[in-house]
Amino acid sequence: MPYNEELAERLKPILAGAGSFDEKKMFGGVGFLFNGNMCCGIHREYLILRLGPEMAEQALTLEHVKVFDITGRAMKGWVMVAPAGYRDDFFVREWVQKSIDFCLTLPPK
């Protein structure tokens, strides 16, 4: 199943306003790297976010959020947000900003 390209187009202006991002096809979808670190992406219909362990645990309390696990091995500090969690552009921006904020704490690669 292809990834949600409409969501990718919604992400691009948000990411462009935040700095230098690279787009890369990965995990059957698309990923966006900030300073060489994977920041966010799309897998099928899910918005994938790198939030760090604490913020990811908080996010997992929400109904439309689950652990990022597409291989049988969960990725710690990452979450997948179902479409119900990003219908509105306001929520897309909020989610992506949380991911960017975490990536700003990481050293560039």
C-alpha positions as CSV (number, residue, x, y, z in Angstrom):
1,M,0.0,0.0,0.0
2,P,1.4,3.4,-1.0
3,Y,1.9,6.1,1.6
4,N,-0.4,9.1,1.9
5,E,1.1,11.6,-0.6
6,E,-1.5,14.2,0.3
7,L,-0.2,14.2,3.9
8,A,3.4,14.5,2.6
9,E,2.4,17.6,0.7
10,R,0.8,19.0,3.9
11,L,4.1,18.4,5.8
12,K,6.5,20.0,3.3
13,P,5.6,23.7,4.0
14,I,5.7,23.1,7.8
15,L,9.1,21.5,7.5
16,A,10.4,24.1,5.0
17,G,9.6,26.8,7.6
18,A,11.5,25.0,10.3
19,G,14.9,24.6,8.6
20,S,16.8,22.3,6.4
21,F,15.1,18.9,5.8
22,D,15.9,16.1,3.5
23,E,13.2,13.8,2.1
24,K,14.0,10.1,1.8
25,K,11.9,7.2,0.7
26,M,12.0,4.6,3.4
27,F,10.0,1.8,5.2
28,G,7.5,1.8,2.3
29,G,6.8,5.4,2.8
30,V,8.7,8.7,3.2
31,G,10.9,10.1,5.9
32,F,12.1,13.6,6.6
33,L,15.5,14.1,8.2
34,F,16.5,17.2,10.1
35,N,20.3,17.7,10.5
36,G,20.7,14.1,9.3
37,N,18.4,12.7,12.0
38,M,15.2,11.0,11.1
39,C,12.5,13.4,12.4
40,C,9.1,12.4,11.0
41,G,7.5,10.6,8.1
42,I,4.6,8.8,6.7
43,H,3.8,5.0,6.6
44,R,0.6,4.2,4.7
45,E,-1.9,6.5,6.4
46,Y,0.1,7.0,9.6
47,L,2.0,10.1,10.5
48,I,5.3,8.9,12.1
49,L,6.9,11.1,14.7
50,R,10.2,10.9,16.7
51,L,9.2,12.4,20.0
52,G,11.7,10.9,22.4
53,P,10.8,8.5,25.2
54,E,9.0,10.9,27.6
55,M,6.9,12.7,25.0
56,A,6.1,9.4,23.2
57,E,4.8,7.9,26.4
58,Q,2.5,10.9,26.9
59,A,1.3,10.7,23.3
60,L,0.5,7.0,23.6
61,T,-2.2,7.9,26.1
62,L,-4.2,9.4,23.2
63,E,-6.7,7.2,21.4
64,H,-5.4,7.7,17.9
65,V,-1.7,7.1,18.7
66,K,0.2,3.9,18.8
67,V,3.8,2.7,19.1
68,F,5.8,2.8,15.8
69,D,6.2,-0.8,15.0
70,I,6.0,-2.0,11.4
71,T,8.5,-4.8,11.7
72,G,7.6,-6.5,14.9
73,R,10.2,-4.5,16.8
74,A,8.9,-1.3,18.4
75,M,11.0,1.8,18.0
76,K,11.4,3.5,21.4
77,G,10.5,7.2,21.4
78,W,8.6,7.0,18.2
79,V,4.8,7.0,17.6
80,M,2.3,6.5,14.8
81,V,-0.7,8.8,14.6
82,A,-3.8,7.6,12.8
83,P,-5.6,10.0,10.4
84,A,-8.1,10.9,13.2
85,G,-5.2,12.5,15.0
86,Y,-4.1,14.8,12.2
87,R,-7.3,15.7,10.2
88,D,-6.8,19.4,10.8
89,D,-3.7,21.2,9.7
90,F,-3.4,22.7,13.2
91,F,-2.8,19.2,14.6
92,V,-0.3,18.3,11.8
93,R,1.7,21.4,12.8
94,E,1.5,20.6,16.5
95,W,2.7,17.0,16.0
96,V,5.5,17.9,13.6
97,Q,6.7,20.7,15.9
98,K,7.0,18.3,18.8
99,S,9.1,16.1,16.6
100,I,11.3,19.0,15.4
101,D,11.7,20.1,19.0
102,F,13.0,16.7,20.0
103,C,15.3,16.5,17.0
104,L,16.8,19.9,18.0
105,T,18.2,18.1,21.1
106,L,20.1,15.6,18.9
107,P,23.6,16.2,17.5
108,P,23.8,16.7,13.8
109,K,24.8,13.6,11.7
